[in-house]
Amino acid sequence: FPSHDNPSKIDWFSLSMVTNDEAVKFLIQNPSKINWYIFSSNSNDIAVDYILTNRNNIELCSLCKNQNPRIIDYLKTANYSYLYWCQLSNNPAIFKLDYEKIKKKFEPLAEEI
């Protein structure tokens, strides 16, 4: 990571959205540089750990875009009146498929074939 030597050259806004483990660790070592609006949507597990331990910095609008299952579980416990439903409705991670129900529904078709 060549920018370690010259942090003034880093685009911290862009780095806040990178999901690479090493990039997230480097960002966390420089917490004052985190762009929380962007970082709140970062689905990397290390980022999610940091997000959930720094809840006072969370940007809820961006958090509603985060596709990490642990964030989805966290949002389930949030006050629904504060959620950004437009962002959340666009998040594919909020939908879970019930594979058993789907299998059962297609059993008659499978028997016909």
FENGIGI-V253368 format. One record per residue. N is the residue number from 0. RES is the residue in one small letter. SS is DSSP state (a for helix, b for strand, c for the rest). Layout:
n,res,ss
N,RES,SS
N,RES,SS
This chain:
n,res,ss
0,f,c
1,p,a
2,s,a
3,h,a
4,d,a
5,n,c
6,p,a
7,s,a
8,k,a
9,i,c
10,d,c
11,w,a
12,f,a
13,s,a
14,l,a
15,s,c
16,m,c
17,v,c
18,t,c
19,n,c
20,d,a
21,e,a
22,a,a
23,v,a
24,k,a
25,f,a
26,l,a
27,i,a
28,q,c
29,n,c
30,p,a
31,s,a
32,k,a
33,i,c
34,n,c
35,w,a
36,y,a
37,i,a
38,f,a
39,s,c
40,s,c
41,n,c
42,s,c
43,n,c
44,d,a
45,i,a
46,a,a
47,v,a
48,d,a
49,y,a
50,i,a
51,l,a
52,t,a
53,n,c
54,r,a
55,n,a
56,n,a
57,i,c
58,e,c
59,l,a
60,c,a
61,s,a
62,l,a
63,c,c
64,k,c
65,n,c
66,q,c
67,n,c
68,p,a
69,r,a
70,i,a
71,i,a
72,d,a
73,y,a
74,l,a
75,k,a
76,t,c
77,a,c
78,n,c
79,y,a
80,s,a
81,y,a
82,l,c
83,y,c
84,w,a
85,c,a
86,q,a
87,l,a
88,s,a
89,n,c
90,n,c
91,p,a
92,a,a
93,i,a
94,f,c
95,k,c
96,l,c
97,d,c
98,y,a
99,e,a
100,k,a
101,i,a
102,k,a
103,k,a
104,k,a
105,f,a
106,e,a
107,p,a
108,l,a
109,a,a
110,e,a
111,e,a
112,i,c
